């Protein structure tokens, strides 16, 4: 008996997965009913081979259909063995609405980081983002604990680290108003503290208002007014430079952290639709417009490109609301995200982890995730790269407020 190695991957429920599981359930039930009907009427036990010829499903690959018949026969066989010692044991007679789908190696293809599971000539294949070697057998089943589908990919032996099929490390970032960046790589969640950046912006607003008030008091065209306008521009430019400096240091720090961890792709949650056509009221609008995700995004993009990290933009719709564990949508009320399934996490960490999951098309494995760590701003932040970047350093003050 060879050693088996199984790689599991959770998948969100989709119409395609539902219809595959239903087709499998239908075929299983059909096989089961025909088998027992023949036993009852003709007193004959049909062989598995005959059954495979007799019943197939038009929505599944021929070998996937065979696998379902084989499943029925193996449970029949195990009942016959069990029966010898336990007279009360029951044969498989229950029909199934849904059943697991199995793809054998003939139906599995791996190309360009995508696993293509064939469902027969006339049907859409199932395509899954795949960063590992090609498996021998793939199974699609229902994960009852997480209430989602699960892919189980079986390898004959533990997949060898192949230099050609390197595991692609992917991180995602959520650019936010309170925390300028939250980065998640599947295990670590790093929250960049934005308190200092916000205080500088607050000061900029205050100064702008004060100076405008002074200017308004002067007569139009007067020398004093002109002098004040010049001074206003100079003072604001200085603060703008300070803000730029902070953003540069934050993004440099983030990119060197990613590089150190061997991240190859950074997924950036795209918030651009937030600004368009939405009115949140004067105060929130001011905050949103100053929330310089555009400039932080640009800096991240070109700095990543410089060190060879690919960046991808995806929409961040609903990513801050969906529970990482059970996919239920909740509106977080404070800095902590809490779900009825007892899952709890830092609110902004949920967003980044969901963006990553959305890009990968999988449900995150909550059990793998470490507590989020905070990165506080300080003038020498970009050169202060220690082991913390690899291990994650849970600081007490992650929260901005
Ligand atoms: Zn939940």
Boltz pocket constraint, residues with backbone or C-beta under 6 A from the ligand:
constraints:
  - pocket:
      binder: B
      contacts: [[A, 323], [A, 324], [A, 325], [A, 326], [A, 327], [A, 328], [A, 339], [A, 340], [A, 341], [A, 342], [A, 343]]
      max_distance: 6.0
